[in-house]
Amino acid sequence: MPMPEPNESTPSTPWYAEVTRAQWLVLIIASAGWVFDVFEGQIFNITSTEMFKELLPAELSPEAVDSQTRLCRDRFLSIFLIGGTLGGVLFGTLADRLGRKPVMIVTILCYSIFSGLTFFATELWHVAVLRFVVAMGVGGEWAVAAALVAEVFPNRARAKASGIFHATSVLGTWMAAIAGLVVAEHWRYGYLIGVIPALLVLWVRSSVSEPERWQQAGTNEKTQSSKGSFRALFSDRRWRKSAILGILLAAVGLGTFWGVVIAGQELTMELLKKHDFPKDEAAQKAKFAYGIVQTLGGGFGLLSFGFFAERWGRKRTFVVSHLLAFAIVPITCYVPQTYPQMLAVLLLFGYFTLAMHAGYAIYFPELFPNHLRATGVGLCFNGGRLLAAPLLTFSAMLKARPDVDLRVSVIQLSFLYLAGAVIMLILPETKGQPLPE
C-alpha cells in the first residue's frame, strides 16, 4: 500500500502532533541510511593518515609522506565527489522512474559492500576505485531518502523532519570517529565495519512503502511519460533555474565542507605540533577534536536549521548561515592558542559551518514536482559534488605547498561562503508552500 498523503491540522497544535507512526518510521529508516552514508565518507577522513602511511612508497621521507598524504587525501576526496555525482544523478532519476524503495535498497548495498572490500586493498588505485563506487551509493541514497522524507511528512512538519534527517549525519561521523580511535593504525577494520548497513536492506524491504505522491505521478497522464526525465527537467524554465542554482548552492556547501570543515582536524594537528605533542598523541587528539567535539557543534547547527528555516524562511536562514560560517573561519584559525581553547572554538566552528547542510535536505525537495523530485534533488546535491571536485584539487595544491600556512589556505577557501549567500538571494522562497505537484 502507498504511504498516505500527509494531512494538515490546525496551526495551534505542535508540529509533531499530526505526524503518524508510519511517517516517523520512514524518517527513522531514511536517517539510518544517511547515518551509514556519512560513516562511509568520514571513515576515510579519520583513517586516511594511517592508510597512506601503509600504502605510500616505503622509501619516502617522513616530510614527503606528510606532504603526499595531504595531496592524496584531497585527490581521493575529489574522486569521492565525482562518484557521488554520478550515483546521485543516476539513482535519483531511477527513483523517479522505478520508485523510492527499490532504489534505496540498491544504493545501500552499493556503499556497504564496496566499503567492506576496502579491507583487502593493497594499492592506492584499489582504494580509488572502491571509494568511487562507495560514493555512487552514498550520493544516490541521500537523494532518494531526502525526497522520501519530504513527500510523506505534512507541510508544517516537513522542514523540521528534513532537518532532523540530515542532522543524523552527526551519528555517522561519531561512529567513524570512534571506529578510528578503536582501530588506530589497523585502519582496514574501520572499512570492514562498513558492511553492517547491508542489514538495513531487510528493514527497508519490510517497512517502507511508496509515497502516494509518487504513485499519483505515475497515474497522471501529463507526468507519467516524463518521470525522471532530464529533458522534462531542463525544458521547463522553473525547474531548470532551480536545478542550475541548486547545483551552485550545493557546490559551495560541499566544496567548503571538504576544503574547510574537515580542516578542523588538520588545524588541531598543527596547533598540537607547535606545542611539541608526540605525533601519535597529536593524531588521536585531533581525531577527537574533529570527530567528536566539532561534530557535536555541527549536530546542533543541523538540528536548528529546520526550526530557523520554518520561522525566518529558507532564504534568510541560508544567507545568515553562510555569513556566519565565513566569519567563524578566521577566528578558528588564529584565536585558539591551546588545545582546550581549540576544542571550545571548534564547537562554534562546527555549528556555523555545518548548519547550512541541513538546508539542502529541506530546500531541494521543495523546488521540484513529484515526477522529477528525486531527479532534481539528486542533480542539485550531487551536481554540486562535481563542481566541488576541482575545488578540492585546488585545496590540495594550496595545502601541500610548504611555503603557505595552512590557516591562510583555509581562509582563502572560506570566501566561497560569500558566493553561497549571493546564490541564495536569486532562488525562490518556499516557506509555507506545498510541494509542487
C-alpha positions, 0 to 999 in steps of 0.5 A: 500500500502507498504511504498516505498523503500527509494531512494538515491540522490546525496551526495551534497544535505542535508540529509533531502532533499530526505526524503518524507512526508510519511517517516517523518510521520512514524518517527513522529508516531514511536517517539510518541510511544517511547515518551509514552514508556519512560513516562511509565518507568520514571513515576515510577522513579519520583513517586516511593518515594511517592508510597512506602511511601503509600504502605510500612508497616505503622509501619516502621521507617522513616530510614527503609522506606528510606532504603526499598524504595531504595531496592524496587525501584531497585527490581521493576526496575529489574522486569521492565527489565525482562518484557521488555525482554520478550515483546521485544523478543516476539513482535519483532519476531511477527513483523517479522512474522505478520508485523510492524503495527499490532504489534505496535498497540498491544504493545501500548495498552499493556503499556497504559492500564496496566499503567492506572490500576496502579491507583487502586493498593493497594499492592506492588505485584499489582504494580509488576505485572502491571509494568511487563506487562507495560514493555512487551509493552514498550520493544516490541514497541521500537523494532518494531518502531526502525526497522520501522524507519530504513527500510523506511528512505534512507541510508544517512538519516537513522542514523540521523532519528534513532537518532532523534527517540530515542532522543524523549525519552527526551519528555517522561521523561519531561512529567513524570517529570512534571506529578510528580511535578503536582501530588506530593504525589497523585502519582496514577494520574501520572499512570492514565495519562498513558492511553492517548497513547491508542489514538495513536492506531487510528493514527497508524491504519490510517497512517502507512503502511508496509515497502516494505522491509518487504513485499519483505521478505515475497515474497522471497522464501529463507526468507519467511519460516524463518521470525522471526525465532530464529533458522534462527537467531542463525544458521547463524554465522553473525547474531548470533555474532551480536545478542550475542554482541548486547545483551552485548552492550545493557546490559551495556547501560541499566544496567548503565542507571538504576544503574547510570543515574537515580542516578542523582536524588538520588545524588541531594537528598543527596547533598540537605540533607547535606545542611539541605533542608526540605525533601519535598523541597529536593524531588521536587528539585531533581525531577527537577534536574533529570527530567528536567535539566539532561534530557535536557543534555541527549536530546542533547547527543541523538540528536548528536549521529546520526550526530557523528555516520554518520561522525566518524562511529558507532564504534568510536562514541560508544567507545568515548561515553562510555569513556566519560560517565565513566569519567563524573561519578566521577566528578558528584559525588564529584565536585558539592558542591551546588545545582546550581553547581549540576544542571550545572554538571548534564547537562554534566552528562546527555549528556555523559551518555545518548548519547550512547542510541541513538546508539542502535536505529541506530546500531541494525537495521543495523546488521540484514536482513529484515526477522529477523530485528525486531527479532534481534533488539528486542533480542539485546535491550531487551536481554540486559534488562535481563542481566541488571536485576541482575545488578540492584539487585546488585545496590540495595544491594550496595545502601541500605547498610548504611555503603557505600556512595552512590557516591562510589556505583555509581562509582563502577557501572560506570566501566561497561562503560569500558566493553561497549567500549571493546564490541564495538571494536569486532562488525562490522562497518556499516557506509555507508552500506545498510541494509542487505537484 
